[in-house]
């Protein structure tokens, strides 16, 4: 018989230090709240200090234990410096990402590189910087943020979909490389969530009708519904789970 105390302890992130990129708003802020609620000290990371300070202040008002570092995932020097400042990281959440919409044939080389440098290269840069300490300590957890667009393409978001598709294989490669050091690497793939960044789509009656019809659960996701999946992957509850992508999408990737 497994005790209740044992089960509760599996999800306890007390004494863990987490670094979340793109943490000042949207899903990154939601991920930071979830990790802090589970007991972790969370280092909020992002390109601009003022939004980070505002996010940190709001989280502290709710009782969270947080700090922040300025980190640009497109710049190796910035990443390396911020990771040194952040201290020994037990949990890394690679959340920073951008979107650029347009007809694929009209994307310039710079447009393509801008998306890839943030969404894919940024995951590599940040993981490379953080994992060295994890390897030295023989323990760590990395969670890469993918998307349903890693499996499902839509017009106008070709580079974004390509970058998120690549995250799946990078996650598997990292898991294979770093598993011998007791470092787990997984991805979480959100579907369509009701966030500030999606406010225009949520307000678009035609799009919301299409999405509800396309999603088996017939609605947008609420950000709080990502908390359990993230904490699971970050915690000892997932101690033998690595190289996986967990889709949290209301079933949209399961049906035609």
C-alpha positions in Angstrom: 0.0 0.0 0.0 1.4 3.4 -1.0 0.9 6.0 1.7 -0.8 9.3 1.2 2.3 11.1 2.5 4.5 9.4 -0.1 2.2 10.4 -2.9 1.9 14.0 -1.7 5.7 14.2 -1.3 6.2 13.1 -4.9 4.9 16.5 -6.1 6.7 18.6 -3.5 9.3 20.9 -5.1 10.5 22.5 -1.8 14.3 23.1 -1.8 14.2 23.1 -5.6 15.4 26.0 -7.7 13.7 26.5 -11.0 14.6 28.8 -14.0 11.7 29.8 -16.3 12.5 31.7 -19.6 9.9 34.0 -21.0 8.5 34.3 -17.5 7.1 37.8 -17.3 3.7 37.0 -18.9 1.5 34.4 -20.5 2.3 30.8 -20.1 5.7 31.5 -18.7 4.2 33.4 -15.8 1.6 30.7 -15.3 4.4 28.1 -15.2 6.2 30.2 -12.6 3.2 30.4 -10.4 2.7 26.6 -10.6 6.3 25.8 -9.7 6.2 28.3 -6.8 2.9 26.9 -5.5 4.6 23.5 -5.4 7.3 25.0 -3.2 10.1 25.8 -5.6 12.2 29.0 -5.6 11.6 30.4 -9.1 14.0 32.5 -11.1 12.0 34.5 -13.6 14.0 35.1 -16.8 13.2 37.4 -19.7 14.7 40.0 -22.0 13.2 43.1 -20.3 13.8 43.9 -16.6 10.7 46.0 -15.9 8.1 43.3 -16.8 10.2 40.8 -14.8 10.2 43.1 -11.8 6.4 43.6 -12.1 5.8 39.8 -12.4 8.1 39.1 -9.4 6.3 41.7 -7.3 2.9 40.2 -8.1 4.1 36.6 -7.3 5.6 37.7 -4.0 2.3 39.3 -3.1 0.8 35.8 -3.4 3.5 34.3 -1.2 5.9 33.0 -3.9 9.6 32.8 -3.4 11.1 34.3 -6.6 14.0 36.2 -8.0 14.8 37.3 -11.6 17.5 37.5 -14.2 17.6 39.4 -17.5 18.2 36.7 -20.2 18.0 36.9 -24.0 17.8 33.4 -25.3 19.1 34.6 -28.8 22.4 35.7 -27.3 24.9 33.2 -26.0 26.7 35.7 -23.8 23.5 36.8 -22.2 22.4 33.2 -21.5 25.7 32.2 -20.0 25.9 35.3 -17.8 22.2 35.0 -16.6 22.6 31.3 -15.8 25.7 32.0 -13.7 23.7 34.7 -11.9 20.7 32.4 -11.4 22.7 29.9 -9.3 22.4 26.1 -9.2 19.3 25.2 -11.2 17.4 22.0 -10.5 14.5 22.6 -12.9 14.7 24.4 -16.2 11.6 25.4 -18.2 12.4 26.5 -21.7 9.4 28.6 -22.4 10.6 31.6 -24.4 9.2 31.8 -27.9 7.9 34.1 -30.6 5.4 33.9 -33.4 5.6 35.5 -36.8 2.7 35.0 -39.2 2.7 35.3 -42.9 2.6 33.4 -46.2 5.5 31.0 -46.1 6.8 32.1 -49.6 7.1 35.6 -48.3 9.2 34.9 -45.3 12.7 36.4 -45.5 15.8 34.7 -44.3 15.8 37.1 -41.4 12.2 36.3 -40.5 13.0 32.6 -40.5 16.2 33.0 -38.5 14.4 35.2 -35.9 11.8 32.5 -35.1 14.4 29.7 -35.1 16.9 31.6 -33.0 14.3 32.1 -30.2 12.1 29.0 -30.4 14.7 26.3 -31.2 18.3 27.7 -30.8 17.3 29.4 -27.5 16.3 26.0 -26.0 19.6 24.6 -27.0 21.6 27.6 -25.7 19.8 27.8 -22.4 19.9 24.0 -21.8 23.6 23.8 -22.7 24.4 26.5 -20.1 22.2 25.0 -17.3 22.9 21.3 -17.9 26.6 21.6 -17.1 25.8 22.3 -13.4 23.2 19.5 -13.5 25.7 17.0 -14.8 28.2 18.0 -12.1 25.6 17.4 -9.4 24.2 14.3 -11.1 20.6 15.4 -11.0 18.2 17.7 -12.9 15.0 18.2 -14.9 14.5 20.1 -18.1 11.0 20.8 -19.6 10.8 22.2 -23.1 7.7 24.0 -24.2 6.4 22.6 -27.5 2.9 23.1 -29.0 0.1 21.2 -30.8 1.7 22.9 -33.8 4.5 20.4 -33.5 2.1 17.9 -35.0 -0.6 20.1 -36.7 0.3 22.8 -39.2 -1.9 25.7 -40.1 -1.4 28.3 -42.9 0.8 31.3 -42.0 2.8 29.7 -39.2 5.2 27.5 -41.0 8.5 28.5 -39.2 6.8 28.4 -35.8 5.4 24.9 -36.5 8.8 23.7 -37.8 10.6 25.1 -34.7 8.1 23.3 -32.4 8.3 20.1 -34.3 12.1 20.2 -33.9 11.7 20.6 -30.1 10.2 17.1 -30.0 13.4 15.5 -31.4 15.7 17.8 -29.5 13.9 16.7 -26.3 14.5 13.1 -27.2 18.1 13.8 -28.0 18.7 15.6 -24.7 17.0 12.8 -22.8 19.3 10.2 -24.5 22.4 12.3 -23.9 21.9 13.3 -20.3 19.8 10.4 -18.9 23.0 8.7 -17.6 23.5 11.7 -15.3 20.0 11.3 -13.8 18.8 14.3 -15.8 15.3 14.0 -17.2 14.2 16.0 -20.3 10.6 16.2 -21.4 8.3 18.6 -23.3 4.9 19.9 -22.6 2.8 20.8 -25.6 -0.1 23.2 -24.9 -3.1 23.4 -27.2 -5.2 26.6 -27.4 -5.4 28.4 -24.1 -7.3 31.5 -23.0 -4.3 33.8 -22.4 -3.7 37.5 -22.9 -1.7 36.7 -26.0 -4.7 34.9 -27.5 -7.2 37.5 -26.4 -8.0 38.5 -30.0 -8.6 34.9 -31.1 -10.8 34.3 -28.0 -12.8 37.3 -28.9 -13.2 36.2 -32.5 -16.5 34.4 -32.5 -15.9 32.5 -35.7 -12.5 31.3 -34.6 -13.8 30.2 -31.2 -16.6 28.4 -32.8 -14.2 26.6 -35.1 -11.9 25.7 -32.3 -14.7 24.4 -30.0 -15.9 22.2 -32.9 -12.4 20.9 -33.6 -11.6 20.2 -29.9 -13.1 17.1 -28.4 -13.6 18.9 -25.1 -15.4 21.7 -27.0 -13.7 24.7 -25.4 -10.5 26.7 -24.9 -8.1 25.5 -22.2 -7.7 27.5 -19.1 -4.1 28.3 -18.1 -4.5 26.7 -14.6 -5.0 23.4 -16.4 -1.4 23.4 -17.3 -0.2 23.5 -13.7 -0.7 19.8 -12.9 1.1 18.6 -16.0 4.1 20.9 -15.5 4.5 20.1 -11.8 4.2 16.4 -12.6 7.1 16.6 -15.2 9.2 18.7 -12.8 8.7 16.5 -9.8 9.7 13.1 -8.5 6.3 11.8 -9.6 7.8 11.6 -13.1 11.1 10.1 -11.9 11.2 7.5 -14.7 9.7 9.7 -17.4 12.1 11.2 -19.9 12.2 11.9 -23.7 8.4 12.4 -23.8 6.1 15.2 -25.0 2.9 15.6 -22.9 0.1 17.1 -24.9 -2.3 19.2 -22.9 -4.8 20.1 -25.7 -8.3 19.0 -24.9 -7.8 16.1 -27.4 -7.3 18.3 -30.5 -4.3 16.2 -31.7 -6.2 13.0 -31.3 -8.9 13.5 -33.9 -9.2 14.4 -37.5 
